[in-house]
Amino acid sequence: MRLLVLGGTHLLGRHVVTAALERGHEVATFTRGVSGAPPTGSRALIGDRDDPVALPAALDGWVPELVVDTSCQ
């Protein structure tokens, strides 16, 4: 499964990404790029979730089957 994790580099998100990768899923993280690197094996997408064009631009044709939002504001 292709999984997109919003906020996948810190706290809960990092654990979600790691668990999904361990189960063989293809994982991308979407973050502002300020909380460190995403877990090895995941695709790092950088952008601001409040910018309506940032996520579609970052995905660049990659289509997730499931989106998990672990970001906090």
C-alpha positions in Angstrom: 0.0 0.0 0.0 1.2 3.6 -0.7 0.9 5.5 2.6 1.3 9.2 3.0 2.1 10.4 6.6 1.6 14.1 7.4 4.1 14.9 10.1 6.1 11.7 9.7 9.4 12.7 11.2 8.6 13.4 14.9 6.9 11.7 17.8 3.9 9.5 16.7 4.5 10.0 13.0 8.0 8.5 13.1 6.6 5.3 14.7 3.8 5.1 12.1 6.2 5.4 9.2 8.6 2.8 10.7 5.8 0.3 11.4 4.5 0.7 7.9 7.9 0.3 6.3 8.5 -2.8 8.4 5.3 -4.3 7.0 6.4 -3.7 3.4 4.4 -0.6 2.6 5.6 2.3 0.4 5.7 5.4 2.6 6.1 9.1 2.0 6.2 11.8 4.7 5.0 15.3 4.2 6.7 17.8 6.6 8.0 21.3 6.8 11.5 19.8 7.0 12.3 21.2 10.4 12.0 18.1 12.7 14.8 16.0 11.2 15.0 13.5 8.4 12.3 10.9 7.9 13.0 7.2 8.6 15.3 5.5 6.1 13.3 3.9 3.3 10.6 6.5 3.2 10.1 9.2 0.6 10.6 12.8 2.0 8.2 15.4 0.7 8.7 19.0 2.0 6.1 21.7 2.2 3.7 23.6 4.3 0.3 21.9 4.8 -1.4 25.4 5.0 -0.3 26.1 1.4 -3.0 24.7 -0.9 -0.6 24.0 -3.8 2.3 22.6 -1.7 1.1 19.0 -1.3 0.0 18.4 -4.9 3.3 19.9 -6.0 5.3 17.7 -3.6 3.4 14.5 -4.6 4.4 15.1 -8.3 2.1 12.4 -9.5 2.7 9.9 -6.7 -0.8 8.9 -5.5 -1.2 7.6 -1.9 -3.8 5.0 -1.1 -4.1 6.1 2.5 -3.3 9.4 4.3 -2.5 9.5 8.0 -2.3 12.9 9.7 0.1 12.9 12.7 1.1 16.5 12.5 0.3 18.9 15.3 -0.3 22.6 15.1 
